[in-house]
Amino acid sequence: MIKAILTDIEGTITRITFVKDILFPYAAARLPSFVEAHQDDAFVAEQINAVREEIGSPQASIDDVIQALLTWIKEDKKITPLKQLQGLIWQTGYEQGDFKGHLYPDAMAFLNAQHQAGLALYVYSSGSVKAQHLLFAHSDFGDIRPLFKDYFDTNVGGKKDPQSYRNILNALPVEAAEILFLSDVVDELDAAKEAGMRTLQLWRDNQATSPSHPKIEHFEQFNSELLA
């Protein structure tokens, strides 16, 4: 019996192009000036040092750090300090009304229905928890943060690593087999399944599939019999 749902964001409940065509370019254009202006702020300085550690250069200049971050954006790297800094930059965009957090209408209806049915909803995304809060606070459907009980990002580990899902399980009051993980990415679903979770793939953009996981093209096709 499913008691909780853990959902990915990009490609699952939001369209991939929202992140790639709107959020990433917005952050990339503003990242150099943001890092330079805020490099002495404690949290930003912590992320800068994390970048230096990631590239194996403790004495890297700010220019080198910025270049590494911009390269990671271009390559869509899921690296924690990048995600933390992107979240800070996106905050301004959301608050100024430069964009809203996109949600598929069928995803919103599904999340509402599951919440009303008493299931606990959780989020696990490569985007920082801060970025998740921003998207849901400024979504196409208003502030939907009350739907979710908790949020997880790459601070628990990478999304293709089974241990990350075990780390999430340690923070939740349900058993692994009582959790349904939603994602569009087979490697993520494989990792969650290895940790004992039930899985369901959202197949929205002709991405790779696997017979190991049931799949639907949109949430109107959801049926609990798929998970039997």
Steps between C-alpha positions, in 0.01 A plus 500: 500500500639838399506749788736763357613638166851629432510700179765636271429842349661560159341286230259345748272773632653788300610505139872464440508810282395720792831430669719481190350793307403738782669428833846395379551795262369742762752375758787480248454863394505627859739258669831683436381832645318325785804299612729801476260723696423245774826307530551623857154393617536194723271267306633603158858470624420147616379409150806660339726288718295193411559575131875529563493163675299345215751616236796406718641852520478650852657827382290545187416860420146632491524507120595132498212419734255690281626324188456160665144589600411620150645181351293290739185689400573436132563131571197473733713371787321410823763648731384631836676841520373587151146407597523706819618810313242457225230494767614834635497658154161355408352649816534847350338387177200349675456795735520750213248303298748427220350148481274261691567142601357279228289198598318263267124533565465121519780491759331765711170312491677176595690656790182660633310173476771303681529764770123497554509120516739526794827400337813680616677682216876558487733650240848386393668712234849584386397864541567635847225493764499879474435478125223248562330732749526789255345304214210377713446836673473679165339229289240532226250388765614734777681389814472122516764438766239382755453187287845369593627371831871528423756569229831333412785600269849374418611558857363147559702374202477469124170395346646194327649360822286250697654624826336840444158337515599308811604831656156641419334191646683559827323837523150371423247324726407232244656184362672491161229284339237756608662778296439562131781685324409697187762596242558525127856358524560124498829519693325685782216248503752215506671653804173551686389145422830362629432686825165320522260769377220449250553688174306661216647672196349812343572455131444849361793573268581172325776426747639152560271249671552172681276195552606518865264794559137560405454822303230751412503795261295727725340473843149445364623149417595430862342188645607319814478172307810614309698449820375148578 
